[in-house]
């Protein structure tokens, strides 16, 4: 079993070049990915849950973390 399988991962800034590739890589490893970006989500090959917001909005960010039981955060 992969380390990433069933891990709940939040990726901020997922609409960029690096973020898109990171999200696709995590999904291919069976992680449960949630993206958090101020823009619409990028075209992602597989399924990721999309949340729109900014990291400056602490209440929204905290709500996303709690609601999705996030275990790992990549802040891009």
Secondary structure, DSSP 8 states (H G I E B T S, - for coil): --TTTT-EEEEETTTSHHHHHHHHHHHHTT-EEEEEESS-----SS--EEEE--TT-HHHHHHHHHHTT--EEEE-
